[in-house]
Amino acid sequence: MDANNGHWLDDDRAIPVPAGRSFLLDTNVLLHDADSLHAFEEHNLILTIDVLEELDRFKRGNDEKGRNARRVIRDIDALRDGRSLSQGVDLPGGGKIYILVRSFTEFLPTGMDRNQPDNRILAAACAMHKAGADVTFVTKDINARVKADALGIRAEDFLNRVVNFEELYTGWSEHIVADDVVNAFYAGHLTNLGVPLCPNECVLLKSESNPKHTARGIYRADTATIEALQHGDSRPWGLSAKNLQQQFALELLMREDIRLVTMLGQAGTGKTLLALAVGLQMVAEEKRYRRIMVSRPIMPLGKDIGYLPGTKDEKLSSWMQPVSDNLQFLVDPKLEHAGDKVQYLYDTGVVEAEAVTYIRGRSLPKLFIIIDEAQNLTPHEVKTVVSRAGEDAKVILTGDAYQIDNPYLDASSNGLTYVVERFKDHAIHGHITLAKSERSELASLAAELL
């Protein structure tokens, strides 16, 4: 076999060596992102029969994995168009997709379980590598990448939608300015710093001669100037900001022209509490929105909550307890009759709890939508949720990028940070990273030390 020219032979005993660079995909890549088939441009994609079997097993699910499995299968069938996938079918980007039907388990070292689908996929990579193919194993599974490395196979994570978390936009900036700039700002004059800022970026101006002489504002892209906060000192539902970032968060949450707000921060920084307080103010008091819809990804319970007993609200009650705890604090800080008051909010439709799973397909006009723990959503899942927002709706995504329960996501690849990066240059969006825990001294210290 001439590995330099590349061959994909009919001989069942032959080892395939496609021309050019090839990527052998693990099933979890396709389940994570249904668009991954089209993400490798002019290169070759290799799928084993084990991957197709696993897709077939997942396609019956009603969750995101099931939907992705069905879409990938449909896309492969459309690419086939009567041609043989075992011999390679052209991809739109210029490469080819191949399906491996032969088992290559004889290339696995003694001791590796040949009954494991992941190991059989790795066996195909081993065979192709030894035959001279330029092959890379792509998987979201860290352990699979470690095993591939141990076998001498080049392995990579699928990083099609990632951001540099260390350089992620924080939503606010601090600027040292001349004394007269701060004084002019307080006199009502709009300020232009002459530096690049994102739309709705919150700004702290500090006097160069007296760092305690400060002013707080927000950058407006339409005028290219910084204007004073309109709502930073507001007390929605009796709640006041306890630090600078919370003050900025209130400004973003209460501005009607900002339709999407993202908030990142560790436990206790007040993300959910602030969002709920503003939601109650705008729904129950000011009637700007029809109701608050609050949702969280259902991670520990697996794919869905349908198998749990009871009504939908009863199924959600345990998983939504952190939200209910925040509502109890807002409606009754002394917690004497908080439970009854929170239940009244649900009964009267002021607050609606919904699983993220069931938001897909709905149209949600004039709602104040809070998606808590959004760091556990993939970029595609976040797109599904945000795209449900109807006319005059507002969406708030909150989360902690360091507390991710989804095994295939991290601080750089989750849906929340992806939204922050993609929307930062759009005037409809505002973001703030909250740094200081205000829950308690113990909670703050735990977040810092642990």
C-alpha angles and dihedrals in degrees: 000000000000103000093183094063094035128233138202102192131200091224107109089216094053123103114230118241110179118198113257130007118336133198119205107205126213117219093247091064091060092043091049096050123012089196092062091098088069098041101084099068113198096000130101124259120210122197124180125216087250090064091053090049091052092047088052090053094050097042093083093063123105093214130088092275091055092049092048091048091053092047094049091050091050091048092051091049091050091050090050095061093171096315128116114265090194088064095042133267125220120257122213091246094058102264130098136244119222131189117212112210098171123089117234099187091131086076092062118098119248111276099037112116108246091196092068112096092214091055092049089052089051089050089060090051090050092051094049092045093052090048091056102261119149094234132164123191111223118198141148089216111100093199091052089053090051091051091048091052090050088053092051094253122138107241133186140180117242102255104171095128109031134128133203099259093192089061097038116143109261097198096237140060139193123227131188109219140170118279093248091057092060091044092049090049091055089048088062101260117141114239129222112192095186092230128112113267133171121244110276092008109159116232135203113200116201125193111238093221097043117027090193090062101086142155130202125213147146128243115240113203094200092063098024088228139111115246131189120270112265098195107020093110095041121123106213110195087351095301119130130193116261099195143015097271092049089052090053090047091055090052092054094043095050100045108099094205091061102080099175124046124180122193125188124186146123124268114299098022091116102248098139095034093054092046093050093046092053090043092054091047094051096041106034099030110025099026093219092137132033096234146328115265111196124186142168131192111260099230111150092043091062126231100346145347097234095105093059116099124253136032123322091263091050091049091051098043097087095043092046094049094109088058091047090050090057091046091051091054091049098047096039117012090185089055092221097131099001096127094058092045093051090048088052089056090054094042094051093046097246088123126030123189117210135172113238087233091068099045091078111103096018127115111218113194123180095001130136098228121196119187107190123196089020090162087081092064125091119234089256092050091051089050089053092051099043092045089060091068109114132201114318093004124139123210125203120189117193132178152125114253090203094059105061121156097182106099093214098050134074138174092286101042106040123111097247097058089041090058091048091054096042097045102038094100095050123094092218090067136069129183138190132180111211113210108175123073112222099176096096141315090262094049091048093050092045091052090051099043104032 
